[in-house]
Amino acid sequence: MTEALLFKDIDEPGLSTLEVYSRRGGYESLRKALASTPEEVLAQLEASGLRGRGGAGFAMGKKVSFLPKGSIDKYLVCNADESEPGTFKDRELMQKSPHMLIEGIVIASYAAGASRSFIYIRGEYVHQADVLDGALAEAREAGYVGEDILGSGHSLSLVVHRGAGAYICGEETGLLDSLEGKRGNPRLKPPFPANQGLYQGPTLINNVETLATVPTIIRIGGEGYAELGTQTSKGTKLVSVSGHVQRPGNYEIELGIPSREIIYGLAGGPPEGREVKCWFPGGSSSPVLKAEDLDLPYDFDSMAKAGSMLGSGAIIVVDDSTPILNVALKVAKFYRHESCGKCTPCREGTNWTVKMLERIDAGTATPMDIEIMASVQEHIIGNCLCVLGDAMAMPIGSLIAKFREEFETHIEQARARNGLGAGAPEPALAAGGVG
Amino acid sequence: MSVKRYEHGSRVPGWYEPADPAKDPALVPDLAETEMPAGLREEIERHMALYPDSRSAALPALEAAQRVHGWCSPEAIEQVAAVMGVTPAYLAAVATFYDMLETEPVGRHSVYVCTNISCSLRGADALYEAVREAAGEDPDFNVRSFECLGACDIAPMASVNGVFVGPLDVGDVPQLLEDVRAGRPVLAAKQLSRRKVADPNANSREFPVHGIETASSSDVSGGGPA
């Protein structure tokens, strides 16, 4: 990578203050953007090819262009409810460079014509929310947020809204309900938030990292940004590497570098003497990949082609000392806890998956349970209002598909321990299942 | 964690008691007749003024009341309802949805131990058991296993009264509880806010810059004052 963009001087003492941020060129992009028309700013965002960094990877410029034109009340919501297991990149940005996010929000609101904006930050990020509040007060004082920003005629209010602990509020429509002061239940789509979002008004929702990238795009230009990365995955990405690696943490990479370079080169790989057993390329919601996939380029399309997804850019590495059942159980229990309960396939599917996995662990399962469990996953996917159920079904389905033998061995051994015999009611059926 | 059960194995308390159809639903409490702790009303009203629809203040308002009462008690909910002009039932529905709003009395010091996948791969389950055991029956502590707190770089970790600390091992537990009891900053050397980013490419002045400033075609027309 040529130059760190988001992480440039990230540990500079006092970067979270307006003084240091301005000294490092902060809010120059805002001046540049306000000196041009909103259409020109939008054209830069579209030219950059920036794809949403929250998980879905939707083109940010296109999302902005979906908002209706005209002088109706429009909203911009920054999704800072970073709750996907393994993800902690937004935390680093908000804590250390909050002004970069605020600047990005003001520029994006100018392009979208939004006059009110909110940062929905998860309640657990107490320190980060305090830092944001402090930075916001400074930005308001300096005239970067508020009425008639820098004499441009563009006005924007910004509120830091703290959540109270619910993964589902990271889902955009669940977030909107929560921001309206309700339970965070997802809504039926369409209508999409671009047409009917917060308070039924047109709403642009973007992840922290996406919005924090906007000042860079304005600074180096949309086409300059698009020179980084691959054909369909432009720019740089923050990657959170965790689990069994020697140097867990956030790294800024240019999209498209080999995954091995991230896991081994930057994060140091698994501890001495251990091997990668499997890895989640985009948070615990992404289907797992195995060691043989380590040479894949790390970008949106390569991950999708391999049957997984880039998601939020959270790589969780599991080494060969870990039983795969423990991984599956942790993942499934999380989604059971976080399911809002609105849709039956998700509410019941996550619950029964946990029960079946526990049965395998306890040694009362038969090999047939693997079939049932796999079919439960298939019945969740695509059948709910939001993708929380899918977010369990995809990794569990992939764990069953890729580590079937280990599940079977586990069942056999646990049954033997309990004196229940081999555990296959019809040996032929069990054998068929293996093939 | 075992699920609490009520009559006939239900998870819902009081479901077996027959509902009285003649009973009126609880109305919006009268603000003038509701006893309010000092400052709570002002704080909630300050939040309400921030939003186009004052109901958006439900979460910050409940959080403020919880800070005063220690949990979202019926009394706390009544007070918030009176200020916000909504029914207590509405707020109870909201409060039961969120993990950080307590619907039963708890200790005033919260210790959330993350036991999600990244932390558990690094020994969080043993850590959680150790914290629970060490806190024992101390009524001042609210020890919970929590879903991913977004700090997997310091796994296994815990959020102690909102302060992230890690990486922790079982040996840190006595010091952690001791610091909380004494009102000191908890495990000062292990607080997340002091950690530098792991990226070796960040913060490096001599890192080569090329192909960035020269992208002349991408200049936003109009230009900036610089």
Interface residues (C-beta under 8 A of the other chain):
Chain A: M1 T2 E3 A4 F7 K8 D9 I10 D11 E12 E28 S29 R31 K32 A33 A35 S36 T37 E40 V41 Q44 A47 D73 E82 S83 E84 P85 G86 T87 F88 D90 R91 E92 Q95 K96 R116 R122 G123 E124 Y125 V126 H127 V159 H161 R162 G163 A164 G165 A166 Y167 S178 L179 E180 G181 K182 R183 G184 Y199 I218 I220 G221 G222 E223 G224 Y225 E227 S240 S242 G243 H244 R247 P248 G249 N250 Y251 E252 L266 A267 S284 A314 I316 V318 T322 N326 V327 K330 V331 F334 H337 E338 C340
Chain B: L50 Y51 P52 D53 R55 S56 A57 A58 L59 P60 L62 E63 A93 V94 F97 Y98 D99 M100 L101 Y112 N116 I117 S118 S120 L121 R122 F146 E147 C148 L149 G150 A151 C152 D153 I154 A155 S159 G162 V163 F164 L192 S193 K196 V197 A198 D199 P200 N201 A202 N203 S204 F207 P208 V209 H210 G211 I212 E213 A215 S217 S218 D219 V220 S221 G222 G223 G224 P225 A226
